[in-house]
């Protein structure tokens, strides 16, 4: 195993996604997160099969998002913030309270901020959620290089 950084492609990201399906600890690189997100978005356009795969992948996507947030230095629990604000704005709209445009504005700001958090580069040093990635993903340090499969 070398110390040079290896690039991660979509196939490797999908393999790591299923290996770490229920792993909420550790870190996930930007490439690992965004390749899986792109694959799930593309699969989502396929009728019926896409919906089934989206449902199956939902727990894994939550764990991947937690690891991605932890990689940039935030707790995985931060992913609840946009959904909480969205629920609040929907509740205000259903209750026909006049401040619903303001709640929708706050929801949009929360989602944009959340996307910025997910797009940030990885922290270059160890943090409380794990060691820095010597490679593009933390699983290489465990000897689980998907390219060897």
ZADO-1210 file (C-alpha; in nm, 4 decimals, padded with zeros to 6 digits):
<atoms>
<atom x="00.0000" y="00.0000" z="00.0000" code="UNK" pos="1"/>
<atom x="00.1349" y="00.3413" z="-00.0949" code="UNK" pos="2"/>
<atom x="00.0869" y="00.6776" z="00.0673" code="UNK" pos="3"/>
<atom x="-00.0136" y="00.8555" z="-00.2513" code="UNK" pos="4"/>
<atom x="-00.3757" y="00.9621" z="-00.2812" code="UNK" pos="5"/>
<atom x="-00.5918" y="00.7423" z="-00.4998" code="UNK" pos="6"/>
<atom x="-00.8870" y="00.8721" z="-00.6958" code="UNK" pos="7"/>
<atom x="-01.2245" y="00.7209" z="-00.6283" code="UNK" pos="8"/>
<atom x="-01.4680" y="00.6470" z="-00.9089" code="UNK" pos="9"/>
<atom x="-01.8421" y="00.5805" z="-00.9069" code="UNK" pos="10"/>
<atom x="-01.8110" y="00.2006" z="-00.8895" code="UNK" pos="11"/>
<atom x="-01.5713" y="00.2163" z="-00.5961" code="UNK" pos="12"/>
<atom x="-01.7939" y="00.4711" z="-00.4209" code="UNK" pos="13"/>
<atom x="-02.0984" y="00.2418" z="-00.4590" code="UNK" pos="14"/>
<atom x="-01.9006" y="-00.0544" z="-00.3195" code="UNK" pos="15"/>
<atom x="-01.7905" y="00.1544" z="-00.0209" code="UNK" pos="16"/>
<atom x="-02.1493" y="00.2746" z="00.0227" code="UNK" pos="17"/>
<atom x="-02.2734" y="-00.0812" z="00.0713" code="UNK" pos="18"/>
<atom x="-01.9732" y="-00.1836" z="00.2860" code="UNK" pos="19"/>
<atom x="-02.0447" y="00.1093" z="00.5203" code="UNK" pos="20"/>
<atom x="-02.4242" y="00.0935" z="00.4878" code="UNK" pos="21"/>
<atom x="-02.4869" y="00.1072" z="00.8639" code="UNK" pos="22"/>
<atom x="-02.1585" y="00.2733" z="00.9645" code="UNK" pos="23"/>
<atom x="-02.2385" y="00.6128" z="01.1170" code="UNK" pos="24"/>
<atom x="-01.8883" y="00.6698" z="01.2555" code="UNK" pos="25"/>
<atom x="-01.5768" y="00.7671" z="01.0686" code="UNK" pos="26"/>
<atom x="-01.5325" y="00.9890" z="00.7694" code="UNK" pos="27"/>
<atom x="-01.6281" y="00.9912" z="00.4000" code="UNK" pos="28"/>
<atom x="-01.4522" y="01.1886" z="00.1290" code="UNK" pos="29"/>
<atom x="-01.6243" y="01.4316" z="-00.1039" code="UNK" pos="30"/>
<atom x="-01.5811" y="01.1948" z="-00.3968" code="UNK" pos="31"/>
<atom x="-01.7316" y="00.9044" z="-00.2054" code="UNK" pos="32"/>
<atom x="-02.0370" y="01.1121" z="-00.1111" code="UNK" pos="33"/>
<atom x="-02.1028" y="01.2880" z="-00.4415" code="UNK" pos="34"/>
<atom x="-02.0518" y="00.9802" z="-00.6638" code="UNK" pos="35"/>
<atom x="-02.3100" y="00.7892" z="-00.4589" code="UNK" pos="36"/>
<atom x="-02.5460" y="01.0857" z="-00.4593" code="UNK" pos="37"/>
<atom x="-02.5151" y="01.1147" z="-00.8398" code="UNK" pos="38"/>
<atom x="-02.5746" y="00.7409" z="-00.8868" code="UNK" pos="39"/>
<atom x="-02.8836" y="00.7450" z="-00.6643" code="UNK" pos="40"/>
<atom x="-03.0163" y="01.0530" z="-00.8441" code="UNK" pos="41"/>
<atom x="-02.9753" y="00.8862" z="-01.1840" code="UNK" pos="42"/>
<atom x="-03.1346" y="00.5615" z="-01.0591" code="UNK" pos="43"/>
<atom x="-03.4218" y="00.7660" z="-00.9139" code="UNK" pos="44"/>
<atom x="-03.5405" y="00.8508" z="-01.2655" code="UNK" pos="45"/>
<atom x="-03.6148" y="00.4840" z="-01.3419" code="UNK" pos="46"/>
<atom x="-03.9831" y="00.4186" z="-01.2672" code="UNK" pos="47"/>
<atom x="-04.0667" y="00.1715" z="-00.9869" code="UNK" pos="48"/>
<atom x="-03.7179" y="00.0191" z="-00.9681" code="UNK" pos="49"/>
<atom x="-03.5703" y="00.3607" z="-00.8894" code="UNK" pos="50"/>
<atom x="-03.8214" y="00.4192" z="-00.6113" code="UNK" pos="51"/>
<atom x="-03.7460" y="00.0787" z="-00.4581" code="UNK" pos="52"/>
<atom x="-03.3690" y="00.1358" z="-00.4732" code="UNK" pos="53"/>
<atom x="-03.4115" y="00.4857" z="-00.3255" code="UNK" pos="54"/>
<atom x="-03.6021" y="00.3370" z="-00.0308" code="UNK" pos="55"/>
<atom x="-03.3428" y="00.0639" z="00.0227" code="UNK" pos="56"/>
<atom x="-03.0588" y="00.3162" z="00.0040" code="UNK" pos="57"/>
<atom x="-03.2158" y="00.5742" z="00.2375" code="UNK" pos="58"/>
<atom x="-03.0535" y="00.4457" z="00.5588" code="UNK" pos="59"/>
<atom x="-02.7182" y="00.4124" z="00.3861" code="UNK" pos="60"/>
<atom x="-02.7490" y="00.7669" z="00.2545" code="UNK" pos="61"/>
<atom x="-02.8155" y="00.8944" z="00.6060" code="UNK" pos="62"/>
<atom x="-02.5029" y="00.7162" z="00.7334" code="UNK" pos="63"/>
<atom x="-02.2976" y="00.8416" z="00.4370" code="UNK" pos="64"/>
<atom x="-02.4159" y="01.1979" z="00.5017" code="UNK" pos="65"/>
<atom x="-02.3180" y="01.1613" z="00.8682" code="UNK" pos="66"/>
<atom x="-01.9690" y="01.0460" z="00.7728" code="UNK" pos="67"/>
<atom x="-01.9377" y="01.3273" z="00.5165" code="UNK" pos="68"/>
<atom x="-02.0341" y="01.5922" z="00.7721" code="UNK" pos="69"/>
<atom x="-01.7907" y="01.4403" z="01.0215" code="UNK" pos="70"/>
<atom x="-01.5165" y="01.4573" z="00.7575" code="UNK" pos="71"/>
<atom x="-01.5547" y="01.8358" z="00.7387" code="UNK" pos="72"/>
<atom x="-01.5702" y="01.8759" z="01.1167" code="UNK" pos="73"/>
<atom x="-01.9438" y="01.8809" z="01.1919" code="UNK" pos="74"/>
<atom x="-02.1558" y="01.6330" z="01.3800" code="UNK" pos="75"/>
<atom x="-02.3655" y="01.3957" z="01.1714" code="UNK" pos="76"/>
<atom x="-02.6695" y="01.5217" z="01.3602" code="UNK" pos="77"/>
<atom x="-02.6474" y="01.8478" z="01.1622" code="UNK" pos="78"/>
<atom x="-02.8309" y="01.6749" z="00.8771" code="UNK" pos="79"/>
<atom x="-03.1492" y="01.7015" z="01.0834" code="UNK" pos="80"/>
<atom x="-03.1472" y="02.0828" z="01.0709" code="UNK" pos="81"/>
<atom x="-03.2700" y="02.1306" z="00.7102" code="UNK" pos="82"/>
<atom x="-03.5414" y="01.8680" z="00.7554" code="UNK" pos="83"/>
<atom x="-03.6557" y="02.0257" z="01.0809" code="UNK" pos="84"/>
<atom x="-03.6795" y="02.3679" z="00.9205" code="UNK" pos="85"/>
<atom x="-03.8645" y="02.2225" z="00.6206" code="UNK" pos="86"/>
<atom x="-04.1109" y="02.0501" z="00.8538" code="UNK" pos="87"/>
<atom x="-04.1640" y="02.3786" z="01.0375" code="UNK" pos="88"/>
<atom x="-04.2308" y="02.5692" z="00.7143" code="UNK" pos="89"/>
<atom x="-04.4748" y="02.3009" z="00.5944" code="UNK" pos="90"/>
<atom x="-04.6499" y="02.3132" z="00.9318" code="UNK" pos="91"/>
<atom x="-04.6787" y="02.6905" z="00.9133" code="UNK" pos="92"/>
<atom x="-04.8187" y="02.6665" z="00.5603" code="UNK" pos="93"/>
<atom x="-05.0745" y="02.4062" z="00.6648" code="UNK" pos="94"/>
<atom x="-05.1761" y="02.6201" z="00.9607" code="UNK" pos="95"/>
<atom x="-05.2174" y="02.9115" z="00.7165" code="UNK" pos="96"/>
<atom x="-04.9995" y="03.1396" z="00.9226" code="UNK" pos="97"/>
<atom x="-04.8995" y="03.4499" z="00.7279" code="UNK" pos="98"/>
<atom x="-04.5263" y="03.4030" z="00.7965" code="UNK" pos="99"/>
<atom x="-04.4986" y="03.1020" z="00.5631" code="UNK" pos="100"/>
<atom x="-04.3013" y="03.2943" z="00.2916" code="UNK" pos="101"/>
<atom x="-04.0447" y="03.3789" z="00.5584" code="UNK" pos="102"/>
<atom x="-04.0314" y="03.0133" z="00.6669" code="UNK" pos="103"/>
<atom x="-03.9780" y="02.9022" z="00.3074" code="UNK" pos="104"/>
<atom x="-03.6967" y="03.1571" z="00.2738" code="UNK" pos="105"/>
<atom x="-03.5328" y="03.0198" z="00.5896" code="UNK" pos="106"/>
<atom x="-03.5693" y="02.6652" z="00.4502" code="UNK" pos="107"/>
<atom x="-03.3934" y="02.7629" z="00.1278" code="UNK" pos="108"/>
<atom x="-03.1092" y="02.9274" z="00.3230" code="UNK" pos="109"/>
<atom x="-03.0768" y="02.6163" z="00.5431" code="UNK" pos="110"/>
<atom x="-03.0565" y="02.3841" z="00.2409" code="UNK" pos="111"/>
<atom x="-02.7976" y="02.6018" z="00.0658" code="UNK" pos="112"/>
<atom x="-02.5884" y="02.6099" z="00.3837" code="UNK" pos="113"/>
<atom x="-02.6216" y="02.2327" z="00.4159" code="UNK" pos="114"/>
<atom x="-02.5013" y="02.1790" z="00.0582" code="UNK" pos="115"/>
<atom x="-02.2037" y="02.4075" z="00.1252" code="UNK" pos="116"/>
<atom x="-02.1150" y="02.1959" z="00.4315" code="UNK" pos="117"/>
<atom x="-02.1279" y="01.8788" z="00.2189" code="UNK" pos="118"/>
<atom x="-01.9162" y="02.0353" z="-00.0559" code="UNK" pos="119"/>
<atom x="-01.6392" y="02.1597" z="00.1731" code="UNK" pos="120"/>
<atom x="-01.2996" y="01.9914" z="00.1392" code="UNK" pos="121"/>
<atom x="-01.1987" y="01.7376" z="00.4005" code="UNK" pos="122"/>
<atom x="-01.0191" y="01.8542" z="00.7111" code="UNK" pos="123"/>
<atom x="-00.6500" y="01.7819" z="00.6601" code="UNK" pos="124"/>
<atom x="-00.5859" y="01.6562" z="01.0115" code="UNK" pos="125"/>
<atom x="-00.7358" y="01.4042" z="01.2506" code="UNK" pos="126"/>
<atom x="-01.0574" y="01.5074" z="01.4214" code="UNK" pos="127"/>
<atom x="-01.2832" y="01.3570" z="01.6869" code="UNK" pos="128"/>
<atom x="-01.4540" y="01.1331" z="01.4274" code="UNK" pos="129"/>
<atom x="-01.1420" y="00.9710" z="01.2895" code="UNK" pos="130"/>
<atom x="-00.7999" y="01.0027" z="01.1366" code="UNK" pos="131"/>
<atom x="-00.7439" y="01.2037" z="00.8225" code="UNK" pos="132"/>
<atom x="-00.7859" y="01.0094" z="00.5043" code="UNK" pos="133"/>
<atom x="-00.4503" y="00.8913" z="00.3786" code="UNK" pos="134"/>
<atom x="-00.6316" y="00.8077" z="00.0609" code="UNK" pos="135"/>
<atom x="-00.9621" y="00.9205" z="-00.0795" code="UNK" pos="136"/>
<atom x="-01.1499" y="00.6984" z="00.1666" code="UNK" pos="137"/>
<atom x="-01.0840" y="00.5816" z="00.5183" code="UNK" pos="138"/>
<atom x="-01.1364" y="00.2127" z="00.4320" code="UNK" pos="139"/>
<atom x="-00.8028" y="00.1873" z="00.2531" code="UNK" pos="140"/>
<atom x="-00.6227" y="00.2102" z="00.5845" code="UNK" pos="141"/>
<atom x="-00.8102" y="-00.1073" z="00.6864" code="UNK" pos="142"/>
<atom x="-00.6888" y="-00.2877" z="00.3769" code="UNK" pos="143"/>
<atom x="-01.0294" y="-00.2816" z="00.2080" code="UNK" pos="144"/>
<atom x="-00.9276" y="-00.1480" z="-00.1307" code="UNK" pos="145"/>
<atom x="-01.2254" y="-00.2107" z="-00.3644" code="UNK" pos="146"/>
<atom x="-00.9927" y="-00.2043" z="-00.6667" code="UNK" pos="147"/>
<atom x="-00.8538" y="-00.5375" z="-00.5416" code="UNK" pos="148"/>
<atom x="-01.1951" y="-00.7077" z="-00.5511" code="UNK" pos="149"/>
</atoms>
